[in-house]
Amino acid sequence: MSATAGLGDDDLRALDALVDDALAAGREERLPTLGYGEISLVLGWPEADPRFACKRMPAFPTRPAFESYRRTLLDYVSALEAAGIAVVETEMRGVDRADGSVVGYVIQPILAAETLAPGILHRSDPASGHPLVAAIVVAAATTVSPRVGLDAQLSNWAWQDDRLVYLDVSTPMLWDAAGRSLLDLEPLAQAYPAVLRPPLRRFVAPRILDGYRQLREVYLDLTGNLLKERLDPWLPSFLREIATRLPEPLTESDVHGYYRSDARLWGVLLRLRRLDRAWRLRTGRTYPFLLPGPIDR
C-alpha cells in the first residue's frame, strides 16, 4: 500500500478548506505548518497527529493543466531515481473547484525528525565528520546535467539507514533536448503583481532555474544554505568534498558572496509577494498563495 494512501479525499478537502480560510484572512498562523521555505509552506495532516506532509501548489486553471504539471513532477522523480537518488514516496493530488480549477497538493509521509539532514549536522561534530556530507556532494555531481536540475540544499535531504533520501520535488526541474524548460511557470508567476509577471517569466525565473543545472551553482547554493542554517562550522568539510568535483575549487569568500546576493534576491521577491497580497486584500480580492513567515537570513 502507498505510504500516502491513508490521506483520504475528505482529509485533503478538509485541509484545503482551512487553507481557504487562511487565504481569505491573509494570515497563515492557524494552519498546521510543519515548515516553510522561500516559496511556500508545508502543512501537516491530520492536525492533531500529523502523518502526512502536504505542500500546497498554485491553483491550476483546468484539470488538463494540473495533469500536465503532475506528469512533469513524476518524470522528475523518475529522472532523480535514474541518477541514483532515493526520493521519499511522493504523490500529487488535486482538489477540484466549482470554477473548473484544480488546487494541487504534493503529499509525502512525514519522516522522523531525527533523520532530517540539518538536525543531524547540528547534533554532530564537524571535526568527526558525517558521511552525508560526501553523499550530498556526490549525489549532486551524478545528477546535475543540462536536462536535470537539483536543489541540493541541506533542508531537502534526510539520512535513513545510512543513505540519503531526497524530499523536495515540487518544482520539477527538467529541460528538453533543445534546452527548453518543461516546468510550467505560469501558475507560479501568479504569485506576483501582474505588471511584473512577464519579466519574471522571461528573465528572473529562467536565470534561477538554470543555476540548478550548473554544478558549480548547485554547490554554491548548497554551501550558502549552510550559512542560513547556522551550520558555518561544516563549511570546510563541504568545500573539501566539493573540491574533488570541480575544476576550480570554491572558496569561503565565494560562498559568502553568493549567499549575500541570493538572500537579497529572495528577500525582494518575498516583499513583492507580500505587497501584492496586501493590495489584493485591500481591494476585496483573495491572494491565492500561502506565504512563509519571517525568514532569518
N, C-alpha and C positions, 0 to 999 in steps of 0.2 A: 504493500500500500504506500502511496505517496506520502512523504513527510508533511505535506501541506493539505492532505485530504481532510483533516479534522476541522478545517476552517470552512464552514458551510456558506452557501449563498446568503442565507439570512444573517449570518455573522458579518459578512462583508457589507451588506446593506446597512446593518446597524452601525458599523464603523463609519461608513460613508455619510450617514445621517449626522453623526457627531461632527464630522469634518464640515458638512454644510453649515451647521450652526456656528462653528468657529469662523468660517469664511464670511458669513453674514455679519458677524460681530467684528471681524478683523482682529481676532485675538486667538492665539493657539494655546494659552496656558492650561486650559482644561482638557486638552487632548492627552491620551495615554502615550506620551512621547518616550521612545527609547533612546533616541539620539538625533542629531542633525548634522548636516554638512553645509557646504556653501550653497547648495541648490534647494534642498527640501528637508522634510522631517521623515523619520522612520517611526511608525506607530506600532504599539504592541496590542495584541488582542488574544484572548478576552481581557477586558480591563482589569479584573480582579487578579488574574493569574496569567499573564501573557505567555503564550506559547508560539506565537507567530509574529514575525517582523513584517510589517506592511508598509511599503513605500508608495505613496500616492503620486501618480503621474498626472499630467495635464488631461483635461477633457478632450477626447478626440471627436471631431465633428461628426463622424459616421462610424458604423461598425467596420466597414472595409478599411478605414484609416487605422482603427485600433488593431485590426488583424494584421495589417502590414507592419506596424511597429512591433507587434508581438512576434511575428516571424523573424524580423531582423534581430530582435533580442535573443531568440532561441538559436539563430545562426551564430550569433556572437558567442553564446555559451559553448556551442559545438566547436568553434574556432579556438577558444581558450583550451578546451579539453584536448583538442588535437595537438596543441602545443605542449601538453603535459601538465596543465594546471587543473587541479581538482576544484570544482565550483560547487558551493553549497547548493543543495537542491532548490530550484527556483521555478516558480510558476507566475505567469502574468495573467490576471483575470480582470474582467471588466464589469462595471455596474452600468446598466442601460438607463438612460434618462428619457423623459417623456418627449423631449425635443429631438430625439434620434441620436444625440451624442452619447459617448461611452467614456466613463471615467476609468482609467487604468490603475491597477494596483500590482506592484511586484511583490510577491509573497515568498518568504523563506521561513524555515523553522528557526526559532531563536537558539543561538549557540550559548553554551555555558560561558559566563563572563570571564572565567579564568583562562579560557582559550584565546581570547582576543589579543592580537599582537601588541598594541600599545601597553596594555596592562602587564603583559609578560615582561616586556623590556623595563618597565618601571620597577618591577619586582626583582629584576636580575642585575647582576654586577657587570658593567661593561668590561672590567678587567678580566673577567672569566669568560665573557662572550656568550653567545647563544646561536645555535645552528640556524635559526630563522633568518638571521642577517644574510648569510650567504645564500640561503634558499630563495629569498626575495630577489636578490641581485641576479641569480641565475634564471629565475622564472621570467624576469623582465627581458633578459638577453635572449632567451629562447622563444619568446612570444612576439615581441615588438617587430613589426615589419611594415613595408609600405601599405599593406592591406589590413593589418590588425593593430589596433591601439590598446594600451593598457594603462590604467590609473593605478600605479604601484604603491600609492601612499599606504603607510603602515595601518591606518584605520580600516583598510579594505581587506585585511588578512586575519585569519585565525590559525592557530597551531594545534592540530589534533593528531594524536597518535604519531607524533614525530614527523608530521608532514604539514605542508601549507594547505590551507583551504581559502579560496577567494570568495568575496562576498558581493561586491558592488558591480552588478551587470546592467543596471537600469539605464545606462547611457551606452548603447551598443556601438562601439567604435570600429566600424568596418568600412572599407573602401573597395570600389570595383577595380578592374584591371586598368581602367583609364585614370584612376586616381580620384574618382568622384565619391564623395561620402554617401553611404547608404542610410545614414541617420536622417530622419525627417525632422528638420529644425523648426518647422512651422509651429507645432504645439508648444515648444519651449520658448519661442520668441514671443508668445502671447503674454508672457510674464512681464514684459517691458512696455513703456509708453509707445503708442502706435507710431509716433514720428521717428522713433529710434529703431524700430524693428528692421527696416531694410538694411541700414548699415551694419546692424548687429549680425544679421543673417549673412551678409556678403563679406564682411571683413573680420569682425571680432570672433564670432563662433568658429569659422574655419581655422583661424590662427590658433585658437585654444585647442581645438581638436587635433590639428596637425602635430602639436607638441607631443601628443600621446603615441605617435607612431615614429618618433625620433628618439632613439635610445638615450642619448645624452640628456635630452629634455626630460625624459621619464625619470632618469636618475636625479636630475636637479630637483624635480618635483618631489620625489621620494625623500631626499635628504632635507629639502626645505621644510617638508612637513614634520620632520623631527624637531625643528625649532618650535613650530606651532604646538606640538605635543609635549613640549618641555623635556625633550629627550636629547638635548645637546650632548651629554656625555657619550652617547652612542655614535655621534657623527664620525669620529676617526675610524671606528670599526667598519661602518658602511663605506667610507671613502677608500679604505684599503681593498675591500672586496671589489668595488666598482673599478678601481684602477686596473684590475686584471681583465676588464671587459671593454675598455675604451682606449683608443689610440692616444688620446691626450687626457690624463687624469683630471678629475675635478679637484678644486681646492676649497678650503673653507670659505675663502673670500667669494668664490663663485656661488656657493650655496647661499651665503648671507645676502649677496646682491640679488640673486634670483628671488629669494623669499620676500625681500622688501618690495620688489616690483610686483610679484604675484599677489601679495597682500593688498597692495594699493588697487590693483585691477578688480579683485573680487569685492573689496570694500566699496568701490564705486558702483559696481553692478548691483550690489545689495541695496545701496542707498537709492538707486534708481527704482528698484522694485518697491521699496517702502514708500517712496514718493508717489508712485503710480497707484499703489493700494490706497493711500490716503486720499488721493484725488478721486478715485472711483467711488470710495465710500462716501465722500463728501457730496458727490453728485448723484447719490442714490443707487449706485450700482454695486455689484459684488466683485471683489477681486478674487479670481478663481484659483489661487495658488496659496499653499502654505509657505510661510516664511520662517527661516531659522531665527532663533533668539540671538542675543548679543554673542558675538564671536570674539574670543580673546586672541588677538593676533600678536 
